[in-house]
Amino acid sequence: MKVKNIKKNVNYIKNNKVQILIRAILSAIVVLAFLLIFFLFDGLTYFIPPSIVTESKDCDLEVNFIDIGQGDASLIRFPNDKLMLIDTGDSPEQNTLVNYLDEYLELHKLNKIDYLVLTHPDADHVGGAQAVAENFDVVVVYRPKYFSASEEGMYQNSYKVSTSQTYDKALTALYDNQVEMYFSESGISFNEGGANVEFLAPISENYSNTNNYSAVIKISYQGKSFLFTGDAESLVEQELLDSGADLDIDVLKVSHHGSSSGTSQEFLQATTPSIACISVGKDNSYGHPSAEVVNRLNDCNCTILTTSNNGSFAIGLTGGSLQTFFVSTSPIDFTIVLVVAGVLLILIWGIKLPKSKK
């Protein structure tokens, strides 16, 4: 009985070669057409993990902390859709930054960086500035009171001269693109869409450490405040405490990637942040963020967010309420695509075709 069935199946296959060939060709055409249509309609994006935070796009004010490795890069979108980029990470990560900015500008249908702030000359803060200047329309730059090598002798100011080639390339690119530049200093303030921007530091003209030249910026809106501190150390923190500035904030961009050189207990008591954001590289050789700083933040009941653990993330502000957002995962699983393709194949093979001639 079994032998008869086998012979019968063999004869069936021999007699239906044309049907099988037609079904195979039709299956291939349908599946390829399905995949082509899928990819043409942005289906490819479902297989590529998104690199930007998208769910915060409808917030009134939005701050993106971009995962740029062991460096700083924060992107602020004001209520009037003007953008401020604070620092640009190091040059090895410049493509990451450019891609993030490209996607972000496309998402929000924007075409320029209105403000670029280079807090201080260190490479992990200015290394991507050349790429930003060459790839985007930058309107205004606030830069440190520190000259690059190619600027020596250009100004009458007695500012120090940096020997950093990275810093020199950054400023050269900004000059080449004729970007308007100003020196950062305490007292600068302006308003964008109802959000108030204040430069609280640098206060002194000269420091022995480049970190202390960092622009410290407070942004306030709807009763909430963000403080961006660059790599400012305890010396600058004490200057801020002595200045009488209003330091009560809600979100703190922790200085120097969480190094113990800053974020003192006194400074935290004055600022009282509820959220602490740390831009830091995963498994970095510096041991950032330091356990000492993390313990201080925990003692203050701060929610700690780091780019090393969370990747790029954003804090949005709407109606006086803060909300945290992360890079979203793919909305469609690849298995769905496989299931759809499988159903199409089943339907094709279920179609009755005319029998081939023997």
C-alpha positions in Angstrom: 0.0 0.0 0.0 2.8 2.4 0.9 4.7 1.5 -2.3 1.6 2.3 -4.4 1.2 5.7 -2.7 4.8 6.6 -3.2 4.6 5.6 -6.9 1.4 7.6 -7.2 3.0 10.7 -5.7 6.0 10.3 -8.0 3.7 10.1 -11.0 1.8 13.2 -9.7 4.9 15.2 -9.5 6.1 14.1 -12.9 2.8 15.0 -14.4 2.5 18.4 -12.7 6.0 19.9 -13.3 4.5 22.8 -15.1 2.1 23.6 -12.3 4.9 23.4 -9.7 7.1 25.7 -11.8 4.3 28.2 -12.3 3.6 28.3 -8.6 7.3 28.7 -7.7 7.7 31.6 -10.1 4.4 33.2 -9.0 5.5 32.8 -5.3 8.8 34.4 -6.0 7.2 37.3 -7.9 4.6 38.0 -5.1 7.1 37.8 -2.3 9.6 40.1 -4.0 6.8 42.5 -4.9 5.7 42.5 -1.3 9.2 43.2 0.0 9.7 45.9 -2.6 6.5 47.7 -1.7 7.3 47.3 2.0 10.8 48.8 1.7 9.6 51.6 -0.7 7.1 52.7 2.0 9.9 53.1 4.6 9.6 49.5 5.7 13.4 49.5 6.0 13.1 51.8 9.1 11.5 48.9 11.0 14.7 46.9 10.8 17.1 49.8 11.7 16.9 50.8 15.4 16.0 54.5 15.6 18.9 56.7 16.8 16.9 59.7 18.0 14.2 60.3 20.6 10.9 60.9 18.8 8.2 60.6 21.4 9.0 64.0 22.9 8.5 65.9 19.7 5.2 67.4 20.8 6.5 68.8 24.1 6.6 72.6 24.5 10.3 72.6 25.4 12.6 69.6 24.8 16.1 68.8 25.9 17.9 65.9 24.2 21.0 64.4 25.9 22.7 62.7 22.9 24.7 59.5 23.5 28.1 60.7 22.2 30.3 58.4 24.1 32.7 60.0 26.6 31.7 63.6 25.7 28.9 66.1 26.0 26.2 67.1 23.4 22.8 68.5 24.5 20.2 69.7 22.1 17.5 72.1 23.3 14.4 72.9 21.3 12.7 76.0 22.5 8.9 76.6 22.3 9.3 78.6 19.1 11.3 75.7 17.5 14.6 77.4 17.7 17.5 75.1 18.5 20.5 75.3 20.8 23.3 72.7 20.7 25.5 72.7 23.8 28.8 71.0 23.0 29.5 68.5 20.2 31.4 65.5 21.7 34.7 64.4 20.4 35.7 64.1 16.7 35.6 60.2 16.6 31.8 60.5 17.4 31.1 63.3 14.9 29.2 61.1 12.5 26.9 60.0 15.4 26.2 63.6 16.2 25.6 64.6 12.6 23.3 61.7 12.0 21.3 62.5 15.1 21.0 66.2 14.1 20.0 65.2 10.6 17.2 62.9 11.7 16.1 65.5 14.3 15.9 68.3 11.9 14.0 66.2 9.4 11.6 65.0 12.1 10.8 68.6 13.2 11.0 70.1 9.7 13.8 72.5 10.8 16.8 73.6 8.8 19.3 75.2 11.1 21.1 75.3 14.5 20.2 78.7 15.9 22.7 78.6 18.8 25.9 76.5 19.2 27.6 76.7 22.6 31.1 75.4 23.0 31.4 75.4 26.7 35.3 75.1 26.9 38.2 74.0 24.6 38.5 70.3 25.6 38.2 67.9 22.7 35.4 65.9 24.1 33.2 69.0 24.0 34.3 70.7 20.8 35.5 67.7 18.6 32.3 67.6 16.6 32.0 71.3 16.0 33.9 71.2 12.7 31.4 68.6 11.3 28.5 70.6 12.7 29.7 73.8 11.0 30.3 72.0 7.7 27.0 70.1 7.6 24.5 72.6 9.1 23.5 76.2 9.0 24.7 77.6 12.3 23.5 81.1 13.1 25.3 82.1 16.4 28.1 80.6 18.4 29.0 81.2 22.0 32.6 80.2 22.6 35.0 80.1 25.5 37.3 83.0 26.4 40.2 80.9 25.1 42.0 81.4 21.8 42.9 78.7 19.4 46.4 78.6 17.9 45.3 80.2 14.6 43.7 83.1 16.5 46.8 84.2 18.4 47.3 87.9 17.8 43.9 88.4 16.2 42.4 90.1 19.3 43.7 92.5 21.9 42.3 90.4 24.7 44.8 88.7 26.9 43.1 85.4 26.8 45.1 82.1 26.9 45.9 80.2 23.8 45.1 76.6 23.4 47.5 74.2 21.7 44.6 71.8 20.9 44.4 71.0 17.2 40.8 69.8 17.7 39.8 73.2 19.1 41.7 75.0 16.4 39.9 73.0 13.6 36.6 73.7 15.3 37.0 77.5 15.3 38.6 77.5 11.9 35.5 75.8 10.5 33.3 78.3 12.2 35.3 81.2 10.7 35.3 79.6 7.3 31.5 79.3 7.4 31.2 83.0 8.6 29.3 82.1 11.8 28.7 85.0 14.2 30.6 84.4 17.4 30.5 85.7 20.9 32.5 85.0 24.1 30.5 83.2 26.8 30.3 85.1 30.1 28.0 85.6 33.0 25.3 88.2 32.4 24.3 87.1 28.9 20.6 86.5 28.7 17.8 86.2 26.1 14.4 84.8 25.6 13.2 82.3 23.0 9.5 81.6 22.8 9.0 82.4 26.5 12.0 80.3 27.7 14.5 82.4 29.5 18.2 81.6 28.8 20.9 82.9 31.3 24.6 82.5 31.2 25.7 82.3 34.9 29.4 81.5 34.2 32.2 81.9 33.5 32.4 84.7 36.1 36.2 85.3 36.2 38.4 86.2 33.2 41.1 83.6 33.8 41.3 80.2 35.3 44.2 77.7 35.7 42.1 74.8 34.4 40.3 74.8 31.1 37.3 73.0 32.7 36.5 76.1 34.7 36.0 78.2 31.5 32.9 76.3 31.0 29.7 78.2 30.1 27.1 77.5 32.8 23.6 78.0 31.4 20.2 78.1 33.1 17.1 77.7 31.0 13.7 78.4 32.6 10.2 77.8 31.3 6.8 77.1 32.8 8.2 77.3 36.3 10.8 74.6 35.7 14.6 75.1 35.2 17.5 73.2 33.6 21.1 73.9 34.4 23.9 72.9 32.0 27.4 73.0 33.6 29.9 71.8 31.0 32.9 70.5 33.0 32.8 73.3 35.7 34.5 72.2 38.8 34.0 73.0 42.5 35.8 76.4 42.1 33.2 77.6 39.7 30.4 76.1 41.8 31.6 78.2 44.7 31.7 81.3 42.5 28.1 80.6 41.5 27.1 80.2 45.2 28.8 83.4 46.1 27.3 85.3 43.1 23.8 85.2 44.6 22.3 83.8 41.4 19.1 81.8 41.6 20.3 78.3 41.5 17.1 76.5 42.3 16.5 74.1 39.4 14.7 70.9 38.5 17.1 69.2 36.0 20.9 69.3 36.4 23.3 68.3 33.6 26.0 67.0 35.9 29.4 68.6 35.4 32.4 66.8 34.0 30.6 63.5 33.2 30.1 62.9 36.9 33.7 63.5 38.0 34.3 64.1 41.7 35.9 67.4 40.8 32.4 68.9 40.8 28.8 68.4 42.0 29.7 69.3 45.6 27.3 68.7 48.4 26.9 72.5 48.9 26.1 72.9 45.3 23.5 70.2 45.3 21.9 71.7 48.4 21.6 75.0 46.6 20.3 73.6 43.3 18.0 70.8 44.6 17.6 69.0 41.3 15.0 66.2 41.0 16.7 64.8 37.9 20.4 64.5 37.3 21.6 63.8 33.7 25.1 62.5 33.1 26.7 62.4 29.6 29.3 59.6 29.9 30.9 56.8 27.9 30.2 53.2 28.8 33.1 51.5 30.5 35.2 54.6 30.2 38.8 54.6 31.5 38.1 57.6 33.9 35.8 55.8 36.2 33.0 58.3 35.4 30.6 58.9 37.0 32.4 58.6 40.3 30.7 56.7 43.1 31.1 59.7 45.3 29.0 61.9 43.0 26.4 59.1 42.5 26.1 58.8 46.3 25.6 62.5 46.7 22.9 62.5 44.0 21.2 59.5 45.6 21.2 61.2 49.0 19.4 64.1 47.4 16.7 61.7 46.0 17.7 62.6 42.4 16.6 60.4 39.5 19.9 59.7 37.8 20.0 59.2 34.0 23.2 58.4 32.1 23.8 58.1 28.4 26.0 55.1 29.2 23.0 53.2 30.6 20.1 54.8 28.8 21.5 55.8 25.5 20.2 59.1 24.1 17.2 60.4 26.0 15.2 63.5 26.3 13.4 65.5 28.9 10.3 67.2 27.7 8.3 70.0 29.4 4.6 70.6 28.7 2.2 72.5 30.9 4.7 72.8 33.7 5.2 69.0 33.9 8.5 67.2 33.1 8.6 63.9 31.4 11.4 61.6 30.4 11.6 59.9 27.0 14.0 57.3 25.5 14.8 56.1 22.0 11.8 53.9 21.0 12.0 50.4 19.8 10.9 49.2 16.4 7.0 49.4 16.2 6.9 46.3 13.9 8.6 43.0 14.6 10.2 41.2 11.7 8.2 38.1 12.5 5.1 39.9 11.3 6.7 40.4 7.9 7.5 36.7 7.8 3.9 35.7 8.7 2.5 37.9 5.9 4.9 36.4 3.4 4.0 32.9 4.6 0.2 33.6 4.2 0.8 34.9 0.7 2.7 31.7 -0.2 -0.1 29.5 1.2 -2.7 31.4 -0.8 -0.6 31.0 -4.0 -0.1 27.3 -3.5 -3.8 26.9 -2.8 -4.8 28.3 -6.2 -6.1 25.6 -8.5 -4.2 25.7 -11.8 -5.2 23.8 -14.9 -3.6 20.4 -15.1 -0.6 20.0 -17.4 -0.9 17.6 -20.3 0.7 14.2 -19.8 
